[in-house]
């Protein structure tokens, strides 16, 4: 849906009344039709009677949280795009919300331009989700293969198993691109002209799982007001991708196993069996071996799904791919935002290469997109990325290689250069406070500029920092 051509319908859910009204005014000025409610309980009632293209909901509210609203909203309308707003933004929250079906999240205080762009992108995604061609185009544009050794091994395995009829189990952390890999496997198979149906097993209520997978007939249970075609029948001839397979209940696992063994399904309340021909690709971010030992996952189903396993490496395990992905996402963001950011400041590369990336590729993409929006010049700088990226302790092994190869005075100089001589950021890179940094600068007689300079002048500035006297070069101080 294009808001310029058709007025999109947006629901705001926030218990902060002044903020909700202010946000409503902003969106109405940008030609959106907006409803604002101040109670999540009230929101659950009105979404039953009205379709909304986008729901903007606060994360933390009394009675019901924004995360708890995702399921009911998606149950009512799968096409509704959900954007969470939170003052407590962190990677864990982002992963949880997106995993449960949210389109994106945005942190408070809101940047109006960033918010409008996220809404625009969500509406574009809604339109693409209605078109198989749109989905294929989006997949082709979003995915990028790396060039690291791990990436090449991954590509080889995809190429080997893609043309076969084997069931594939993809294991890896959230955000590593498991669904993209599943789509690649589908595209390399003889089923590529048939449907690719992706199912988030974690978002299916236990009591509706049988109906979702196998369908139902009208009147078979309360609420079954019409016949429903299940995922297996929709995916007939193609590929059924079961994401987060470990979240299925024991009963659903048993029914799924039966459908894979026969392969025949019967809709809930129906008397007629239906033959289905689907290839199963499943994915999980948990250890199914441990789940089997605890009795939470059936061993016979595991072996049926795991004819071939692909382990997706974490982003921190393929560091030579980080900047390749970063520039790929920068190009995407430039096109989407209508900007022309040329690249990344040298300090950014240092931070990106040292950061742990708990949210993996998804986190990198979101950070680059946001930084592209915020960038005021030709290059993305430390001012444009979240401070958490360099305020947190860096991953130990890589941090040791980058910083601890130097003695303390030289580490200080390297941190100053990486932070463009911003002493607060340099202190965070060194995991010390600003006062301690000033004491160390005085002790080692290191003279650094008081004012942050631009990139064009920073190179000459490196030569103007007074170097450490030889008698102090090997001295290290405790904090």
C-alpha positions as CSV (number, residue, x, y, z in Angstrom):
1,X,0.0,0.0,0.0
2,X,1.3,3.4,-0.9
3,X,0.3,6.1,1.6
4,X,0.5,8.7,-1.2
5,X,-2.1,6.9,-3.2
6,X,-4.3,5.4,-0.5
7,X,-4.8,6.5,3.1
8,X,-3.3,3.8,5.4
9,X,-5.1,3.0,8.6
10,X,-2.9,3.2,11.7
11,X,-3.6,2.3,15.3
12,X,-1.6,3.8,18.1
13,X,-1.6,2.0,21.5
14,X,0.2,4.0,24.3
15,X,-0.9,4.6,27.9
16,X,1.0,8.0,27.8
17,X,-2.0,10.1,26.7
18,X,-0.1,13.3,25.7
19,X,2.5,11.3,23.7
20,X,-0.3,9.3,22.0
21,X,-2.1,12.5,20.9
22,X,1.1,14.1,19.7
23,X,1.9,11.1,17.6
24,X,-1.6,11.0,16.2
25,X,-1.2,14.6,15.1
26,X,2.1,13.9,13.4
27,X,0.8,11.0,11.5
28,X,-2.4,12.7,10.4
29,X,-0.4,15.6,9.1
30,X,1.3,13.0,6.9
31,X,-2.0,11.8,5.4
32,X,-2.6,8.7,7.5
33,X,-5.9,7.7,9.0
34,X,-5.1,7.3,12.7
35,X,-6.9,5.9,15.7
36,X,-5.3,6.3,19.2
37,X,-6.2,4.3,22.3
38,X,-4.6,4.5,25.7
39,X,-5.3,1.0,27.0
40,X,-4.1,-2.3,25.6
41,X,-7.3,-4.0,26.8
42,X,-9.3,-1.5,24.7
43,X,-7.0,-2.1,21.8
44,X,-7.7,-5.9,21.9
45,X,-11.4,-5.1,21.6
46,X,-11.2,-2.8,18.6
47,X,-8.9,-4.8,16.5
48,X,-11.6,-7.5,16.3
49,X,-13.9,-5.1,14.5
50,X,-11.4,-3.0,12.4
51,X,-8.5,-3.8,10.1
52,X,-5.4,-1.7,10.6
53,X,-2.5,-1.6,8.2
54,X,0.0,-0.7,10.9
55,X,-0.2,-0.9,14.7
56,X,2.2,1.3,16.7
57,X,2.3,0.0,20.3
58,X,4.3,0.9,23.4
59,X,6.3,-1.9,24.8
60,X,5.7,-1.4,28.5
61,X,2.1,-0.8,29.6
62,X,0.0,-1.8,32.6
63,X,-2.1,-4.9,32.2
64,X,-0.7,-6.1,28.9
65,X,2.7,-5.5,27.3
66,X,3.3,-4.6,23.6
67,X,4.9,-8.1,23.1
68,X,1.7,-9.7,24.4
69,X,-0.4,-7.9,21.8
70,X,1.5,-9.2,18.8
71,X,-0.2,-12.6,18.9
72,X,-3.8,-11.4,19.1
73,X,-3.1,-8.7,16.4
74,X,-1.5,-11.2,14.0
75,X,-4.3,-13.8,14.7
76,X,-6.8,-11.2,13.6
77,X,-4.9,-10.0,10.5
78,X,-1.6,-11.6,9.4
79,X,-1.0,-8.6,7.0
80,X,-1.1,-6.0,9.8
81,X,2.4,-4.6,10.4
82,X,3.4,-4.1,14.1
83,X,6.0,-1.6,15.2
84,X,6.9,-1.5,18.9
85,X,7.9,1.7,20.6
86,X,10.1,1.4,23.7
87,X,12.3,3.5,26.0
88,X,14.0,0.3,27.0
89,X,15.3,-0.6,23.6
90,X,17.9,-3.4,23.5
91,X,18.9,-6.2,21.2
92,X,17.1,-8.9,23.2
93,X,13.8,-7.0,23.0
94,X,14.2,-6.4,19.3
95,X,14.9,-10.1,18.6
96,X,11.9,-11.2,20.7
97,X,9.5,-8.8,19.1
98,X,10.6,-9.6,15.5
99,X,10.6,-13.3,16.3
100,X,7.0,-13.1,17.6
101,X,5.8,-11.3,14.4
102,X,6.6,-7.6,14.8
103,X,7.9,-5.8,11.7
104,X,10.4,-3.6,13.6
105,X,10.9,-1.6,16.8
106,X,11.9,2.0,17.4
107,X,13.2,3.5,20.5
108,X,11.9,6.6,22.4
109,X,12.4,9.5,22.1
110,X,11.1,9.0,18.6
111,X,12.8,10.7,15.6
112,X,9.9,11.7,13.4
113,X,11.7,11.2,10.2
114,X,12.9,7.7,11.3
115,X,9.4,6.8,12.4
116,X,7.8,7.9,9.1
117,X,10.3,5.9,7.2
118,X,9.7,2.7,9.3
119,X,6.0,3.1,8.7
120,X,6.6,3.6,5.0
121,X,8.7,0.5,4.8
122,X,6.2,-1.6,6.8
123,X,3.5,-0.6,4.3
124,X,5.7,-1.6,1.4
125,X,6.4,-4.9,3.1
126,X,2.6,-5.5,3.5
127,X,2.1,-4.9,-0.2
128,X,4.9,-7.3,-1.1
129,X,3.6,-10.0,1.2
130,X,0.4,-10.1,-0.9
131,X,2.4,-10.8,-4.1
132,X,4.6,-13.9,-4.7
133,X,6.6,-11.9,-7.2
134,X,7.1,-9.2,-4.7
135,X,8.3,-11.7,-2.1
136,X,10.9,-13.1,-4.6
137,X,12.1,-9.6,-5.5
138,X,12.4,-8.6,-1.8
139,X,14.3,-11.8,-1.1
140,X,16.7,-11.2,-3.9
141,X,17.4,-7.7,-2.8
142,X,17.8,-8.4,0.9
143,X,20.1,-11.4,0.7
144,X,23.8,-11.3,0.2
145,X,26.3,-14.1,0.3
146,X,29.5,-13.5,2.1
147,X,33.0,-14.3,1.0
148,X,34.5,-15.6,4.2
149,X,35.6,-19.3,4.5
150,X,32.5,-20.0,6.6
151,X,30.3,-18.3,4.0
152,X,31.8,-20.3,1.1
153,X,31.3,-23.6,3.0
154,X,27.6,-22.6,3.6
155,X,27.1,-21.8,-0.1
156,X,28.6,-25.2,-1.0
157,X,26.2,-27.1,1.3
158,X,23.2,-25.1,0.0
159,X,24.3,-26.0,-3.6
160,X,24.6,-29.7,-2.7
161,X,21.3,-30.2,-0.9
162,X,19.1,-27.7,-2.9
163,X,18.4,-29.9,-5.9
164,X,17.6,-33.0,-3.8
165,X,14.3,-33.9,-2.1
166,X,15.9,-34.2,1.3
167,X,14.5,-32.6,4.4
168,X,16.8,-30.0,5.8
169,X,17.2,-28.7,9.4
170,X,18.9,-25.3,9.6
171,X,20.3,-24.4,13.0
172,X,21.7,-21.1,14.1
173,X,21.1,-18.0,16.3
174,X,18.3,-15.6,15.7
175,X,19.2,-13.1,13.0
176,X,21.7,-15.2,11.1
177,X,19.5,-15.5,8.0
178,X,17.9,-19.0,8.4
179,X,14.9,-18.1,6.3
180,X,17.0,-16.7,3.6
181,X,18.9,-19.9,3.4
182,X,15.7,-21.9,3.3
183,X,14.5,-19.7,0.4
184,X,17.9,-20.3,-1.4
185,X,17.5,-24.0,-1.0
186,X,13.9,-23.7,-2.5
187,X,15.2,-21.6,-5.4
188,X,17.8,-24.3,-6.2
189,X,15.2,-27.1,-6.2
190,X,12.9,-28.5,-8.8
191,X,10.1,-27.0,-6.7
192,X,11.1,-23.4,-7.3
193,X,8.1,-22.6,-9.4
194,X,5.8,-23.9,-6.7
195,X,4.9,-22.1,-3.4
196,X,7.4,-21.4,-0.6
197,X,5.3,-21.2,2.6
198,X,7.1,-19.9,5.7
199,X,5.5,-20.7,9.1
200,X,6.6,-19.2,12.5
201,X,5.9,-22.2,14.8
202,X,6.4,-20.0,17.8
203,X,3.5,-17.7,16.8
204,X,0.9,-20.5,16.5
205,X,-1.4,-20.9,19.5
206,X,-1.3,-24.6,20.7
207,X,-5.1,-25.0,20.3
208,X,-5.1,-23.7,16.7
209,X,-2.0,-25.6,15.5
210,X,-3.9,-28.5,14.0
211,X,-6.2,-26.2,12.1
212,X,-3.3,-24.0,10.9
213,X,-1.3,-27.0,9.5
214,X,-4.1,-29.2,8.1
215,X,-7.1,-26.8,7.7
216,X,-10.6,-27.2,9.0
217,X,-14.2,-27.4,7.7
218,X,-16.9,-24.9,8.5
219,X,-18.6,-25.6,11.8
220,X,-16.0,-28.1,13.1
221,X,-15.4,-26.0,16.2
222,X,-16.5,-22.7,17.8
223,X,-15.2,-19.9,15.6
224,X,-14.9,-22.0,12.4
225,X,-17.2,-19.8,10.4
226,X,-15.7,-20.9,7.0
227,X,-13.6,-23.7,5.5
228,X,-9.9,-23.1,6.0
229,X,-7.0,-24.4,3.9
230,X,-4.0,-25.5,6.0
231,X,-0.3,-24.8,5.4
232,X,0.3,-28.3,4.0
233,X,-2.3,-28.0,1.3
234,X,-1.3,-24.4,0.4
235,X,2.4,-25.6,0.0
236,X,1.4,-28.6,-2.1
237,X,4.1,-29.2,-4.7
238,X,6.4,-26.7,-3.1
239,X,8.3,-26.1,0.2
240,X,7.0,-25.7,3.7
241,X,9.5,-23.8,5.9
242,X,8.9,-24.4,9.6
243,X,10.7,-21.8,11.6
244,X,11.5,-22.3,15.3
245,X,10.3,-25.9,15.0
246,X,11.2,-26.5,18.7
247,X,8.2,-24.4,19.8
248,X,5.6,-27.0,18.7
249,X,3.7,-28.8,21.3
250,X,4.2,-32.6,21.8
251,X,0.7,-33.3,20.3
252,X,1.4,-31.1,17.2
253,X,4.8,-32.8,16.7
254,X,3.0,-36.2,16.6
255,X,0.5,-35.0,14.0
256,X,3.3,-33.4,12.0
257,X,5.2,-36.7,12.0
258,X,2.2,-38.6,10.8
259,X,1.7,-36.2,7.9
260,X,5.3,-36.6,6.9
261,X,5.2,-40.4,7.0
262,X,2.1,-41.0,5.0
263,X,1.9,-38.2,3.5
264,X,-1.8,-37.6,3.9
265,X,-3.7,-35.0,5.9
266,X,-7.3,-34.6,7.0
267,X,-8.7,-31.2,7.9
268,X,-10.2,-30.8,11.4
269,X,-13.9,-31.9,11.2
270,X,-13.4,-33.3,7.7
271,X,-14.1,-36.9,6.5
272,X,-11.9,-36.7,3.3
273,X,-8.2,-37.3,3.3
274,X,-6.0,-35.2,1.1
275,X,-2.7,-36.3,-0.4
276,X,0.0,-33.7,-0.1
277,X,3.5,-33.4,-1.6
278,X,5.7,-31.0,0.2
279,X,9.4,-30.6,1.0
280,X,10.1,-29.7,4.6
281,X,12.8,-27.3,5.6
282,X,12.8,-26.5,9.3
283,X,14.9,-24.2,11.5
284,X,15.7,-23.6,15.1
285,X,17.8,-21.5,17.4
286,X,17.8,-24.0,20.2
287,X,19.6,-27.3,20.8
288,X,17.1,-29.9,19.8
289,X,19.4,-32.6,21.2
290,X,18.9,-31.2,24.7
291,X,15.2,-30.8,24.0
292,X,15.0,-34.5,23.2
293,X,16.8,-35.4,26.3
294,X,14.3,-33.3,28.3
295,X,11.5,-35.1,26.5
296,X,10.3,-31.8,24.9
297,X,11.0,-32.9,21.3
298,X,10.3,-36.3,19.7
299,X,13.3,-38.2,18.5
300,X,11.4,-39.8,15.6
301,X,10.4,-36.4,14.3
302,X,13.9,-35.0,14.7
303,X,15.4,-37.7,12.6
304,X,12.6,-37.2,9.9
305,X,13.4,-33.5,9.7
306,X,17.2,-33.9,10.0
307,X,18.1,-35.7,6.8
308,X,20.6,-33.0,6.2
309,X,21.7,-30.3,8.7
310,X,23.1,-26.9,8.0
311,X,24.7,-24.9,10.8
312,X,24.6,-21.2,10.1
313,X,27.6,-19.3,11.5
314,X,27.1,-16.4,13.8
315,X,28.2,-13.0,12.4
316,X,31.1,-12.8,14.9
317,X,32.4,-16.1,13.5
318,X,32.7,-14.6,10.0
319,X,34.2,-11.2,10.7
320,X,35.7,-10.7,7.3
321,X,32.0,-10.5,6.0
322,X,31.0,-7.7,8.3
323,X,32.0,-4.8,6.2
324,X,30.7,-6.5,3.0
325,X,27.3,-6.8,4.6
326,X,27.5,-3.3,6.0
327,X,28.1,-1.8,2.6
328,X,25.4,-4.0,1.1
329,X,22.9,-2.7,3.7
330,X,24.2,0.8,3.1
331,X,23.3,0.6,-0.6
332,X,19.8,-0.7,0.3
333,X,19.3,2.1,2.8
334,X,20.5,4.8,0.4
335,X,17.9,3.6,-2.2
336,X,15.1,3.4,0.3
337,X,15.8,6.7,2.1
338,X,16.8,8.6,-1.0
339,X,20.2,9.4,0.4
340,X,23.7,9.2,-0.9
341,X,26.0,8.2,2.0
342,X,29.3,7.1,0.6
343,X,30.6,4.9,3.3
344,X,31.8,4.4,6.9
345,X,34.3,6.5,8.8
346,X,37.4,4.5,9.9
347,X,36.3,4.5,13.5
348,X,33.1,2.7,12.5
349,X,34.9,-0.2,10.9
350,X,37.0,-0.6,14.1
351,X,33.8,-0.6,16.2
352,X,31.9,-3.0,13.9
353,X,34.8,-5.4,13.8
354,X,35.1,-5.5,17.6
355,X,31.4,-5.6,18.5
356,X,29.9,-9.0,19.5
357,X,26.7,-8.7,17.2
358,X,24.3,-10.7,19.4
359,X,21.5,-9.9,16.9
360,X,23.7,-11.1,14.0
361,X,23.0,-10.0,10.4
362,X,19.5,-8.6,11.3
363,X,21.0,-6.3,13.9
364,X,23.7,-5.1,11.5
365,X,21.1,-4.3,8.9
366,X,18.9,-2.3,11.3
367,X,21.9,-0.3,12.6
368,X,23.2,0.6,9.2
369,X,19.7,1.6,8.0
370,X,19.2,3.9,11.1
371,X,22.7,5.3,10.8
372,X,22.1,6.1,7.1
373,X,19.1,8.1,8.1
374,X,20.9,10.0,10.8
375,X,24.2,10.6,8.8
376,X,24.7,14.4,8.1
377,X,27.7,14.0,5.8
378,X,29.1,11.6,3.3
379,X,30.2,9.1,5.9
380,X,28.6,7.3,8.8
381,X,30.4,8.2,12.1
382,X,30.2,7.3,15.7
383,X,27.6,10.0,16.2
384,X,25.2,8.0,14.0
385,X,25.3,4.6,15.7
386,X,24.0,3.5,19.2
387,X,26.5,4.1,21.9
388,X,26.0,0.5,23.1
389,X,28.1,-0.7,20.2
390,X,31.2,0.7,21.7
391,X,30.2,1.2,25.3
392,X,29.8,-2.5,26.0
393,X,32.9,-4.7,26.7
394,X,34.2,-6.0,23.4
395,X,34.4,-9.7,22.5
396,X,37.4,-10.9,24.4
397,X,39.4,-12.8,21.8
398,X,39.1,-10.1,19.2
399,X,39.6,-7.3,21.6
400,X,42.8,-8.9,22.8
401,X,44.1,-9.1,19.2
402,X,43.1,-5.5,18.4
403,X,44.0,-3.6,21.6
404,X,46.0,-5.8,23.9
405,X,48.8,-6.2,21.4
406,X,49.8,-2.7,22.6
407,X,51.0,-1.5,26.0
408,X,48.7,0.8,27.9
409,X,49.9,4.2,26.5
410,X,49.6,2.9,23.0
411,X,46.2,1.5,23.6
412,X,45.1,4.9,24.8
413,X,46.3,6.5,21.6
414,X,44.6,3.8,19.5
415,X,41.3,4.4,21.3
416,X,41.6,8.2,20.8
417,X,42.1,7.7,17.1
418,X,39.3,5.2,16.8
419,X,36.9,7.6,18.6
420,X,38.0,10.6,16.6
421,X,39.5,12.1,19.8
422,X,36.2,12.1,21.7
423,X,37.5,11.3,25.2
424,X,34.2,10.0,26.5
425,X,34.0,7.5,23.7
426,X,37.7,6.6,24.0
427,X,37.2,5.9,27.7
428,X,34.3,3.6,26.8
429,X,36.4,1.8,24.3
430,X,39.1,1.3,27.0
431,X,36.4,0.3,29.6
432,X,37.5,3.0,32.0
433,X,35.8,6.2,33.1
434,X,36.6,9.7,31.7
435,X,38.4,10.8,34.8
436,X,40.7,7.8,34.7
437,X,41.4,8.6,31.1
438,X,42.4,12.2,31.9
439,X,44.7,10.9,34.7
440,X,46.4,8.5,32.3
441,X,46.8,11.2,29.6
442,X,48.5,13.4,32.1
443,X,50.7,10.6,33.4
444,X,51.9,9.5,30.0
445,X,52.1,13.1,28.7
446,X,49.8,12.4,25.8
447,X,48.4,15.6,24.4
448,X,45.1,15.1,22.5
449,X,42.8,17.8,21.1
450,X,39.9,18.9,23.3
451,X,37.6,19.4,20.4
452,X,36.3,16.7,18.2
453,X,37.5,17.2,14.7
454,X,36.2,16.1,11.3
455,X,37.5,13.2,9.4
456,X,39.4,15.4,7.0
457,X,41.5,16.9,9.8
458,X,41.8,13.7,11.9
459,X,44.6,12.2,9.9
460,X,46.9,15.2,10.4
461,X,45.9,15.2,14.1
462,X,47.3,11.7,14.6
463,X,50.8,13.1,13.9
464,X,50.3,15.9,16.4
465,X,49.5,13.7,19.4
466,X,52.6,13.7,21.6
467,X,54.0,10.2,21.7
468,X,54.9,8.4,24.9
469,X,58.4,8.8,26.4
470,X,60.5,5.7,26.3
471,X,60.7,5.4,30.1
472,X,56.9,5.2,30.3
473,X,56.3,3.0,27.3
474,X,56.2,-0.3,29.1
475,X,54.4,1.1,32.2
476,X,50.9,-0.1,33.0
477,X,48.6,1.3,35.6
478,X,45.6,-0.3,37.3
479,X,42.4,1.7,37.4
